[in-house]
Amino acid sequence: MDDFARKVEAVLFASDEPLNAEQIADHAGEGDVKAALASLAAHYEGRGIALVERGKRWHFQTAGDLAHLLRRTREEPRKLSRAGTECLAIIAYHEPVTRAEIEAIRGVQISKGTLDVLMEAGWVRTAGRREVPGRPLQYATTRDFLTHFGLESRRDLPGLEDLKAAGLLDPLDEEALELALSAKDGDDEDDDDEDEVALDDEDV
């Protein structure tokens, strides 16, 4: 490993968040960042930690097959409601989208709390305003969304058949993703309860 690759390694190791190539170069100085990253990725392949790229940003993480060693307590996954799952899928596959567009695809109004929950989770962000009358806010996914789901970019989002084949969809999730992929307007009104998004003990 050459001196520049070692500098890149030190910068990434010390950073508390993923860095893109420009940010790495700002700290490491002059050198071939791309070549250094490729060298480091190969160096750490098969080790206890790995250098990974998510959304054009690089960071070190524990090797996937060893993550269980670092868990000191039993983790209980917090599940999104049906409304939250549908909204996240629609935003991921059609971003940037406005609230009205999300509602048109779902065929039912969404409560403000649905988007709040997704934003508090760090998976959804505001993405400016649409240049139309009223200038509504637009919503898009975040880098944390890509990292959490192990995606390098939105191009890596799986299709419906991929998720079915992997057994990763329950009936509600399957319907939510079908809504997102088809993007067909609906006119049916659902009960208010369907938009309940509070993550209480029953959702855990």
Buried (B, 14 or more C-beta within 10 A) or exposed (E): EEEBBBBBBEBBEEBEEBBBBEBBBEBBEEBBBEEBBEBBBEEBEEEEEBBBBBBBBBBBEEBEEEEEEEEEEEEEEEBBBBBBBBBBBBBBBBBBBBBEBBBBBBBBBBBEBBBEBBBEBEBBBEBEEBEEEEEBEBBBBBBBBBBBBEBBEBEEBBEBEEBEEEEEBEEBBBBBBBBBBEEEEBEEEBEEEBBBBEBEEEBE
